Amino acid sequence: MRKNLSANLGALLGTGSLIALCLPAAALAQDAGAGIEPDTQSDPIVVTGSRIRGIDPVGSPVIGLSRDDIEQSTASTTTELLSELPQVFNFGASEASFTSANNQNANRTFGTGINLRGLGAESTLTLLDGRRLPAAGTQSQFFDPSVIPTMAISRLEVLADGSSGIYGSDAVGGVVNILLRKNFDGAEAMGRVRLADGFEEYQLGAAIGKTWGTGSIMVAGEYNDRGALAARERDFYTDDFTPFGGPDLRSLNSAPGNVTVGGVNYAIPDGDGTNLTAGDFVAGTRNLQSAYLGVDALPAQERYSVATTFQQAITDGIEFYAQGFYAKRKGVLNRTALTAQFDVPESNPFYVNPGAPGERVTVSYSFINELGNERAPSSQEAYHITGGLNAELGSGWSGNAFYAYGHDKERSLTFSLGSGPAGAALAAALADPDPATAFNPFSSTGNNNPATIASFVSPFRVDTDYGIQEYGLSVDGPLFALPAGDVRVALGAARQEINFQDLAPFQTNFDRKINSVFGEVFLPILGGDGPELNVSAAGRYDDYNDVGDTFNPKFGVTFRPVDSLTLRGSYGTSFRAPTLSDTGLPFNQYRQFIDANGDPANVLFLRGGNPGLAPEEATTWSLGADWKPDSVPGLSLSVTYYNVDYTNRIATPGNDFTALQNPDLAPIVTYNPSLDVVNAIIAGGLFSAPPASPSDVDAIVDGRKVNLGANKTDGLEFIGSYEADADWGAWRIGFNATKILSFDRSIISGTPLQDVLDTINNPASFIARAYAGADVGNFSATVYANHYGSYDNNTVTPVQDVPSHTEFDLALRLRVDEPSSFADGITFSLDVQDIFDNDPPYVPNGNLAFDPNAHSAIGRTVAIGVRVGF
């Protein structure tokens, strides 16, 4: 199925369209250094993990990805670059998976969030130079860093440690801080083309900057156009498992469809469905259709983004600054064809009964010939701007005042069949005796009346707007001197005002106001020529107008017995306040589920927000060591042990159409509910389609957001690198690996913790990325190995042991210095991801033959490009 890569690449080379970015894998070196390009600013700066200028975070490691790391990576976007880190897990908001696992089916606009340590994208806080960003997704629970153009980024800093004591809500798994380029003087342009079989992506970008004696400005923009990846291009993207030794799970909802009479199945003959008789049917036969017929494995995406920074000294001690970004993203996903199962009455002019007279005739049907595949378009428009003043207050003290505003607009559209007015229209068309307007479910040619078919379909929009403004004041500086150095503090206050609007399917408007005060102290206990011991303590108080208040401390210790060895530890509490989508935006449905006996059941499906939610809470602590031996220059080794005890987790365990079949979900299912309960729910409104009669309801499934219980996890993280010079140039090796020791979770509040480590839809215990590279003159080559550990597929019997999977990437760079009078340098790049084009392991994952959370469907890609500096 991967047959067009060489042809596409040849055509590309033939036309001379050699445009590409060069972004190789991160050097993965652990770095708690400056959060800005080192040659652009000499004043003390604030580093991720601390609010005190000029000090490294005490007790907590920061993974720093420099501008050079970004330009060397094989990734296309900021999100892809961060996702190369083993600390980042592909669970939750992802453009590649749309199942109910981890609430992925709520990601209607195809964004991808960063999920540190497998605790959820909603538990990772993403910042732009220390400022909060507008939440994305129609449930406003994550931020997708891909909206920030890579050309604008100076550095990425990842703090995989609970940090609510410094940053407030959401920083449970950790913090990602995106730092834009400042003091950039010059211009750059880049382009990139990435190709795989059945897949292509184009990227263009530019940055221009100017510095002067008292200030600077930088503007960078990027354009990315990625085509869809069709499921038919990948043999493993199927529900027919027979090539892998499994069952055929293709559906009876097909075209032509299937008739069931008296429990016996009959395949409908191919044709226009007219003049059929019982003799045209054969008992025990069936037609099958793949749910992935015409479906996209990845949506098409088009993105525009621009970012800017500005700095200007007003006086010798006061500086004005501003920065921000704007991005617009459009996507479309070809989804499965609309299908239905229904009874055909004798009044239908095409009615035929291949079984015993008088028995019910049920047809399973796909509308693929009448309606084609459902196309689900979506869009995101986001922007954020920050402005403020930095002031030198004297005696080593500095102050900051800022205002920030961000807005995110999400739009999505899908279609439903057989509910509300559309359901009534389908029932009426089935009973219609007029052959000109009746619906003929026995046809396989799509020759039904177009107006009749159109009446079956209802559009379903989910449109949301999210706005956040934040403003505050802070100061930091020395209090007094100790023998080992100055005791330094930071103090501040801030206010957030958040607005979340649901524009469709319902008109709702929610607001939140948060007042915060925070402080941090740095104590140098030992220093000078001997051992060094530093201690820090931070605390933050947040007062919410709707969910109460919270205080969270964080403590850190760093001990350096000798220059080459650093021992560190941290302890703190963190929290995540329920979002305005979590506590509001209810949405209920009346639909059919299949129960444990395989029979249909009419269900009131409660979904959406829950006003009774409480904040999530966590206790986190870590211990670690960093070693840079003097005897081996260029060697750096680091190890971190972390422990997270996370309670009151907010999730949607009942957001599952198989809830009646899962005994673990029994607490959220109510069978044979009383009419009073049903009437009370119906009276609350906000239904996509209420039942015709309360007595029709067989069960209630509570799929709303709930505080599901607890999550406890601990693990080890290893990072190492070595660089050395040789007669012929230089070489380097490195690795970054995470080994989770435990990952226990409760499904429903009050139930025992279950060990879910190394199971499908949960973290694998071992993930690693290693690299080896060399530089010879202006040429560099780096090979990367990406390893994903084995795990159990416990959704099948017997439990399947899914083998580990290792893929290799290659990044080649060739720089030409001063190729002309107008260019400072040109860098050509050639990147190959998944060099050996390894298919993912066979995993019976519902009705899909592989696991998109663990493995990419794209396969081997080849990218070529050029970057020019002026």
VEXDRENLUM-999401 format. One record per residue (C-alpha): z, x negated, y negated. Coordinates in steps of 0.001 Angstrom, whole numbers, padded with zeros to 6 digits, always signed. Last residue first. Example, Ala and Ser with C-alpha at 12.3 -4.5 7.8 and 13.67 -1.06 7.14 Angstrom:
<rs>
+007140-013670+001060
+007800-012300+004500
</rs>
This chain:
<rs>
+005731-020653-036759
+006781-020236-033149
+004474-018857-030477
+005568-017281-027184
+003067-016722-024383
+002878-014627-021296
+002313-014123-017622
+004214-011844-015281
+003792-011474-011528
+005769-008819-009709
+006812-008661-006069
+008584-005475-005081
+008817-002447-007372
+011125-000274-005259
+014190-002218-006294
+017093-002552-003880
+020769-001598-003761
+020885+001627-005766
+017351+002521-004629
+018546+002780-000983
+015652+003238+001460
+014014+005877+003685
+014673+008893+001465
+015678+012334+002782
+019406+011643+002542
+019491+007868+002497
+018269+006843+005953
+018221+003102+005095
+015328+000878+006183
+015808-002538+004625
+013986-003302+001362
+010460-004678+001646
+010305-008375+000928
+007532-009368-001475
+007965-013102-000781
+008247-014053-004465
+010596-011201-005418
+009996-011816-009133
+007252-014195-010212
+007256-015499-013763
+004582-017568-015512
+005261-018628-019066
+003385-020393-021849
+005387-021770-024759
+003619-022532-028026
+005027-024709-030785
+005390-025182-034507
+002228-023245-035265
+000226-023325-038531
-001071-026906-038435
-001939-026666-034786
-000523-027320-031309
+002787-028477-032800
+004566-028894-029465
+003042-027375-026330
+005706-025929-024064
+005114-025074-020416
+007520-022719-018639
+007693-021617-015006
+010160-019015-013704
+010359-018189-009998
+012316-015427-008285
+013685-015216-004752
+015042-012235-002829
+017900-011987-000370
+018982-008848+001510
+022018-008227+003672
+021607-005962+006657
+022437-002237+006629
+024785-001510+009542
+024186+002150+010301
+027077+004445+011220
+026250+006421+014369
+025838+008976+012965
+024493+008934+009408
+026143+009104+005979
+028190+006002+006789
+025423+003603+005787
+027465+000441+006090
+027029-002664+003942
+025388-006076+003970
+025426-008298+000909
+022912-008482-001928
+021621-011997-002626
+019393-013054-005515
+017992-016597-005307
+016478-018084-008451
+013918-020869-008759
+013476-022655-012071
+010574-024744-013351
+010265-026594-016653
+007374-028412-018326
+007628-030111-021723
+008569-033467-020219
+009752-032812-016702
+012532-030243-016566
+014040-029107-013271
+015627-026002-011862
+017888-024597-009190
+019366-021117-009342
+021954-018910-007706
+022711-015185-007872
+025390-013568-005744
+026638-010206-004515
+029379-009789-001923
+031607-006758-001302
+028843-004201-001731
+029802-001556-004261
+029470+002166-003432
+026472+004475-002959
+026266+003367+000704
+029393+001732+002053
+030565-001870+001640
+033794-000887-000088
+034645+002809+000264
+038231+002420+001502
+039773+005845+001006
+042760+006664-001182
+044709+009683+000001
+044078+013107-001574
+046088+014271-004582
+043129+014560-006922
+039833+014736-005024
+037621+011900-003799
+040225+009142-003811
+038993+005590-004171
+039607+002171-002685
+037564-000918-003488
+039011-004042-001907
+038273-007764-001739
+035200-007746-003962
+033439-011105-003842
+031356-011812-006929
+028961-014696-007250
+027371-016720-010052
+025533-019907-009165
+024157-023060-010688
+021775-025984-010333
+020211-028295-012884
+017655-031066-013230
+016518-033460-015941
+013536-035720-016696
+011709-038370-014614
+014388-041053-014816
+017025-038406-014151
+019468-036413-016251
+022113-034110-014838
+023261-030512-015048
+025727-028744-012789
+026768-025101-012829
+029437-022871-011341
+030687-019309-011488
+032881-017586-008908
+034348-014092-009217
+037083-012818-006919
+038160-009273-006203
+040476-006358-006694
+039977-002618-006680
+041958+000570-006968
+040361+003869-007968
+042413+007006-008395
+042291+010768-008618
+039479+013180-009381
+040223+013988-013011
+037605+016718-012991
+034155+017290-014481
+032716+020559-013213
+031246+021129-009755
+033599+023963-008855
+031788+025758-006037
+032425+029513-005833
+031479+031364-002660
+029739+034435-001210
+028712+036060-004507
+026589+039216-004066
+029578+041441-004891
+029373+040331-008487
+025970+042038-008755
+022646+040795-010120
+024060+037309-010219
+023913+035420-013521
+020937+033097-014157
+021184+029942-016279
+024700+031032-017097
+026684+030231-020225
+028695+033482-020067
+032468+033649-019750
+032140+037230-018526
+030476+035897-015379
+033500+033718-014640
+035937+036593-015189
+033789+038922-013088
+033845+036482-010179
+037622+036100-010344
+038154+039868-010540
+035665+040456-007719
+037774+038298-005436
+036236+035126-004045
+034848+035158-000494
+034970+031369-000127
+036415+029119-002827
+035142+025519-002737
+036702+022689-004806
+039388+021801-002265
+036812+021849+000598
+034916+018880-000845
+035916+016444+001907
+034661+018992+004472
+031069+018510+003214
+028663+021278+004278
+029533+023755+001539
+029195+020988-001062
+025611+020198+000003
+024196+021000-003454
+026510+018363-004898
+028116+018250-008308
+031462+018957-006603
+032612+015346-006799
+031970+015366-010556
+033913+012501-012070
+036749+011656-014424
+039177+009105-012985
+042826+010007-013583
+043904+006584-012310
+042518+003028-012276
+044496+000121-010810
+042348-002958-011448
+042970-006478-010093
+041027-009597-010968
+040838-013117-009491
+038700-015554-011444
+037081-018833-010398
+035240-021373-012544
+033353-024605-011991
+031513-026791-014528
+029772-030070-013695
+027757-031827-016418
+029858-034991-016415
+031421-035697-013023
+034463-037957-013526
+035559-035990-016582
+035939-032930-014384
+035077-029560-015951
+037345-027075-014184
+038061-023463-015155
+040845-021498-013466
+041664-017838-013141
+044198-015052-012939
+043580-011407-013795
+045329-008172-014682
+044298-004583-015224
+046235-001329-015506
+044051+001724-015942
+044103+005198-017462
+041536+007992-017606
+042150+010562-020306
+043054+014157-019376
+040559+016938-018708
+041506+020577-019287
+038476+021386-021442
+036143+020944-018436
+032510+020233-019161
+029433+020838-017022
+029052+022762-013814
+030330+025850-012030
+028023+026902-009181
+028521+030582-008353
+027123+030525-004851
+025032+032824-002667
+025087+031432+000880
+022192+030472+003134
+022965+029674+006790
+022924+026172+008292
+026317+026607+009908
+028001+024239+007426
+026653+026289+004512
+023296+026077+002765
+023477+026776-000960
+021716+029495-002967
+022020+029766-006721
+023968+031268-009584
+024428+028601-012198
+027099+027647-014696
+027010+025292-017670
+029995+024160-019663
+029292+021830-022627
+032831+020805-023453
+035498+018407-022186
+033206+015888-020517
+030463+016297-023138
+032968+015504-025861
+033792+012376-023908
+036984+012101-021903
+039074+009233-023281
+038853+006047-021293
+041938+003923-020966
+043155+000361-020720
+046375-001435-019919
+046886-005142-020057
+047478-008421-018293
+045716-011762-018575
+045829-015157-016916
+044477-018643-017452
+044471-022150-016015
+042244-024745-017689
+041402-028103-016139
+039397-031039-017574
+041599-031819-020564
+044772-031909-018514
+047598-029387-018104
+045517-026739-019981
+047421-023459-019897
+045922-020230-021235
+047982-017030-021357
+046852-013540-022337
+048550-010234-023068
+046980-006838-023723
+048698-003709-024968
+047499-000095-024989
+048979+002768-026990
+047656+006304-026547
+047386+009533-028505
+046432+013108-027750
+043251+014649-026370
+041909+016636-029351
+042771+014973-032688
+042813+011568-031052
+045356+008936-032124
+044640+005388-030993
+047260+002614-031031
+046117-000909-030217
+048033-003966-029074
+047337-007647-028738
+049377-010576-027458
+048230-014160-027172
+049718-017262-025586
+048468-020848-025747
+049667-023831-023737
+048130-027314-024077
+049277-030362-022136
+049645-033607-024035
+047902-035174-027039
+048597-032284-029420
+049382-028911-028004
+052082-026689-026571
+053162-023191-027646
+050085-022200-029691
+050842-018509-030382
+047985-016113-031235
+048906-012644-032467
+046857-009447-032363
+047091-006096-034129
+045596-002667-034020
+045640+000659-035817
+043427+003579-034877
+042606+007073-036139
+040214+009079-033993
+038373+012253-035023
+036357+014405-032641
+033766+017116-033155
+031968+019532-030849
+028952+021756-031531
+027428+024163-029029
+024134+026047-028913
+023204+026381-025261
+020267+025164-023154
+019729+023428-025473
+020984+022153-028842
+024156+020618-027461
+025766+018852-030371
+028220+015973-030287
+029917+014759-033454
+032167+011720-033642
+034348+010506-036505
+036002+007137-035958
+038712+005653-038128
+039864+002059-038348
+042958-000028-039059
+043532-003737-038918
+045754-006710-038280
+044901-010188-037007
+047438-012957-036498
+047588-016744-036290
+050455-019049-035409
+049191-022407-036548
+049267-025511-034377
+051137-027271-031570
+054096-028275-033748
+054264-024709-035049
+052764-023610-038342
+053173-020277-040096
+051370-016954-040458
+047752-018093-040209
+044862-015711-040817
+043349-012343-040086
+042600-009198-042042
+041047-005874-041072
+039715-002741-042728
+037893+000261-041295
+034950+002565-040989
+033303+004331-038095
+030588+006953-037950
+029323+008392-034708
+026542+010890-034046
+025325+012389-030797
+022496+014925-030574
+021633+016765-027373
+018676+018548-025811
+018714+019810-022218
+015687+022029-021719
+014811+024286-018810
+011384+025913-018732
+011077+029005-016513
+008361+029414-013893
+007557+032530-011880
+005525+034188-014666
+003006+031352-014550
+002124+032225-010968
+001204+035797-011900
-000826+034627-014884
-002697+032148-012690
-003608+034822-010055
-003364+033086-006704
-006163+030889-005379
-003928+027866-004738
-005881+026993-001594
-003142+027235+001029
-002757+031022+000930
-000141+032927+002949
+002204+033300-000027
-000183+035739-001759
+001444+036849-005011
+000253+040227-006173
-001917+040556-009280
-005425+041234-007951
-004171+042287-004507
-002308+045243-006091
+000593+046242-003804
+003181+044228-005852
+006263+043506-003694
+005807+039716-003735
+004871+039845-007427
+008044+041792-008249
+010275+039339-006382
+008617+036393-008150
+008945+038103-011542
+012638+038808-010922
+013211+035177-010076
+011377+034079-013222
+013493+036453-015292
+016638+034694-014018
+015969+032265-011175
+012999+031799-008845
+011557+028562-010159
+012910+026017-012586
+011152+023660-014975
+012213+020416-016601
+012427+019226-020191
+014472+016495-021821
+015377+015477-025385
+018047+012986-026413
+018969+012079-030004
+021341+009183-030681
+022917+008466-034052
+024931+005559-035409
+026912+004934-038559
+028974+001918-039515
+031205+001141-042487
+032987-002146-042940
+035791-003980-044729
+036718-007480-043650
+039410-009895-044771
+040069-013591-044507
+043200-015719-044628
+043200-019532-044607
+045493-019850-047611
+043065-017780-049689
+041600-014281-049344
+038095-015231-048188
+036174-011971-048108
+033696-010441-045694
+032141-007205-046912
+030435-004457-044990
+027392-002673-043694
+026558-001429-040225
+023513+000536-039126
+022696+002259-035855
+019598+004054-034593
+018551+006043-031578
+015640+008267-030568
+015381+009159-026894
+012640+011130-025200
+011979+013075-022036
+009061+014492-020078
+009548+015983-016601
+006212+016735-014955
+006539+019097-011988
+003908+018312-009418
+000938+020631-009166
+001347+024223-010300
-000937+026275-008054
-001673+023759-005290
+001837+022271-005359
+003521+025683-005225
+005248+024891-001924
+006260+027686+000454
+008722+028729+003158
+007929+032334+004105
+010345+034839+005623
+009173+037965+007487
+012026+040279+008483
+011498+042096+011798
+009968+045578+011834
+007168+044715+014241
+007934+041719+016497
+006461+038395+015411
+003241+037339+013672
+003934+039723+010786
+001245+039808+008094
+001518+040872+004479
-001458+040098+002261
-001298+043399+000346
+002482+042965-000209
+004058+046369+000374
+005332+045162+003736
+007885+042976+001970
+007718+039143+002062
+011103+037398+002212
+011538+034175+000242
+011796+030382+000479
+010834+028394-002598
+009186+025184-003752
+008388+023468-007045
+006556+020186-006516
+008651+017014-006547
+008989+015162-009818
+006435+013269-011869
+008554+011448-014413
+007773+011066-018099
+009285+008770-020670
+009468+008283-024417
+011692+005758-026186
+012384+005345-029871
+014512+002583-031287
+016096+001697-034624
+018463-001204-035178
+021162-002366-037542
+022566-005065-039748
+024283-005439-043083
+026304-008157-044797
+027926-008697-048173
+029813-011948-048706
+032816-012640-050885
+034542-016014-051434
+032045-018062-053435
+030700-014890-055016
+028213-012253-053889
+027030-014182-050823
+024205-012344-049108
+023653-011586-045450
+021035-009385-043796
+020300-008562-040168
+017481-006496-038676
+016467-004697-035509
+013290-002921-034378
+012432-000927-031278
+009463+000938-029838
+009548+002067-026210
+007108+003640-023748
+008282+004565-020272
+006565+005869-017142
+009096+007011-014588
+009941+005092-011404
+009515+006330-007823
+007041+008916-009109
+006216+011991-006989
+002741+013139-005899
+004013+013998-002397
+007612+012807-002399
+009120+015991-000920
+006734+015394+001958
+005036+018450+003388
+005277+019841+006912
+003424+022684+008600
+005004+024196+011688
+004220+025420+015185
+006673+027157+017504
+004683+030382+017800
+000971+030157+017049
-000458+032362+014289
-003971+033782+013875
-003238+036498+016455
-000749+038121+014107
-003628+038859+011742
-004842+037207+008563
-007346+039052+006373
-006587+036905+003340
-004550+033688+003175
-007162+031570+001392
-007326+029000+004177
-005240+026695+006364
-003303+028611+008996
+000361+029412+008305
+002581+027541+010773
+004835+029904+012761
+008588+029422+013225
+010748+031606+015454
+014207+032721+014244
+013216+036388+014404
+010268+035767+012117
+009809+032526+010167
+006501+031926+008433
+005459+028474+007234
+003559+027195+004252
+000044+025976+003618
+001102+024342+001390
+004649+023237+002195
+008294+024201+002093
+008810+023363+005778
+009990+019982+004512
+009448+016428+005684
+012457+014999+007434
+010624+013328+010336
+013281+011564+012365
+013922+007812+012695
+012203+004877+014396
+011051+003250+011179
+007528+004704+011291
+009192+008061+012176
+011267+008190+008983
+009065+010698+007166
+011039+011310+003968
+009160+008625+002088
+009487+005772-000399
+009392+003123+002354
+005595+002946+002391
+005492+002174-001328
+002440+003013-003472
+002718+006718-002534
+005966+006869-004510
+004028+006279-007718
+005335+003592-010064
+004967+004841-013611
+003450+002656-016311
+005470+000508-018662
+004769+000099-022361
+007160-002067-024366
+006934-002746-028088
+009344-005079-029858
+010563-005742-033362
+012508-008372-035241
+013662-008611-038865
+015910-011386-040175
+017423-011934-043626
+019469-014778-045072
+022014-015649-047710
+023385-017887-050444
+021211-020990-050274
+018197-019267-048825
+017246-018216-045317
+014190-016317-044127
+013479-014640-040859
+010597-013220-038850
+010631-011906-035332
+007802-010597-033174
+007319-008669-029962
+004773-007416-027462
+005347-006118-023926
+003039-004647-021306
+004056-003312-017899
+002061-002568-014764
+002665-000979-011374
+000515+000112-008421
+000797-003307-006803
+002791-005406-009241
+001966-006591-012736
+003867-007880-015757
+002162-008642-019052
+004080-010391-021801
+003730-011025-025488
+005454-013114-028088
+005550-013850-031783
+007974-016028-033685
+008658-016636-037368
+010686-018967-039512
+014254-019291-040771
+016913-017568-038661
+020252-017514-040474
+021376-014640-038265
+020177-013477-034861
+021883-010417-033406
+024967-010463-031201
+025215-007959-028325
+028770-007601-027001
+029276-006271-023474
+032881-005301-022776
+034927-004774-019626
+035593-002520-016678
+038148-000564-018680
+036705-000963-022207
+035938+002757-022557
+038495+003566-025269
+040065+001018-027593
+038662-002392-028577
+041589-004820-028532
+044243-003262-026277
+041383-001384-024609
+040240-004722-023181
+040095-004541-019385
+038240-007640-018211
+034624-008557-017537
+033914-009907-021033
+030149-010286-021323
+028671-012038-024341
+024996-011843-025226
+023520-014200-027808
+021017-014478-030636
+019246-011207-029995
+016433-009914-032218
+013527-010894-029954
+015253-009086-027094
+014733-005801-028898
+017828-003559-028657
+016877-000256-026994
+017237-002020-023621
+021005-002072-024173
+021359+001463-022685
+024659+002920-023868
+026720+005197-021664
+028437+008590-021440
+026628+010828-023919
+026026+013688-021429
+022353+013995-022385
+022164+010218-022188
+023165+007766-024900
+026388+006980-026768
+026077+005796-030348
+027223+002169-030703
+030645+000742-031408
+030847-002371-033553
+031760-005900-032404
+028379-007498-033104
+026668-004553-031431
+029097-003290-028819
+028834-001954-025269
+032005-000645-023620
+031932-000388-019834
+033870+002497-018257
+031049+005053-018751
+028749+002737-016797
+031081+003071-013820
+033831+001007-012202
+031427-001113-010146
+032741-004374-011606
+030841-003825-014867
+028367-000935-014995
+025755-001358-017735
+023787+001816-018424
+020189+002660-017588
+018257+005453-019305
+015976+007924-017551
+016262+010901-019939
+017766+013353-017438
+020579+011132-016226
+022649+014021-014810
+021146+013404-011357
+022962+010072-011266
+026396+011722-011082
+027699+008829-008944
+025782+010299-005987
+024011+013535-007013
+020648+011808-006540
+018278+010675-009306
+017880+006957-008660
+015573+004424-010348
+016190+005133-014052
+019860+004370-013608
+023031+005914-015027
+025626+005537-012304
+025474+002632-009892
+023446-000557-010239
+026378-002953-010458
+026939-005658-013090
+029351-008487-012174
+026526-010035-010130
+024718-010750-013433
+020995-010000-013215
+021729-006555-014666
+022402-008164-018046
+018809-009396-018256
+017413-006088-017025
+019351-004240-019736
+018167-006651-022443
+014585-006049-021386
+011798-007866-019552
+013747-010085-017156
+012361-013392-015833
+014877-015266-017984
+014146-018516-019847
+013910-017011-023327
+017188-015144-022840
+018940-018255-021551
+017699-020202-024602
+019088-017525-026925
+022444-017927-025205
+024042-015891-022455
+027835-016170-022579
+030163-015070-019801
+033617-014663-021352
+036779-015455-019402
+040089-013805-020335
+043449-015611-020677
+043213-016321-024395
+039893-015415-025981
+038672-018533-027821
+039893-019036-031339
+037984-019397-034616
+038475-015983-036107
+041140-013692-034712
+039887-010330-033382
+039698-011550-029788
+037792-010658-026628
+034305-011299-027963
+034430-014204-030400
+035107-013880-034123
+033741-016740-036177
+035041-019881-037831
+032504-021216-040368
+029747-023553-039149
+026888-021097-038849
+023293-021301-037704
+023117-024241-035328
+025385-022727-032715
+023488-019442-032391
+026240-016857-032579
+029185-015798-030481
+030750-019222-030370
+032368-020439-027201
+034039-018746-024282
+031406-019830-021838
+030952-019276-018145
+027605-020645-017127
+025268-018037-015748
+022245-019959-016962
+020824-016529-017382
+017725-015837-015545
+014562-016494-017300
+013048-014599-020351
+009585-015808-021298
+007664-013120-023089
+004068-012503-022374
+000453-012384-023498
-002385-013940-021588
-005095-011325-022128
-007904-013787-021418
-010172-011086-020076
-010667-012930-016814
-006981-013608-016418
-006239-009883-016614
-009078-009005-014299
-007818-011539-011782
-004288-010197-012076
-005482-006645-011485
-007571-007668-008483
-004777-009775-007016
-002239-006990-007462
-004376-004135-006142
-003431-003916-002460
+000239-003063-002280
+000000+000000+000000
</rs>
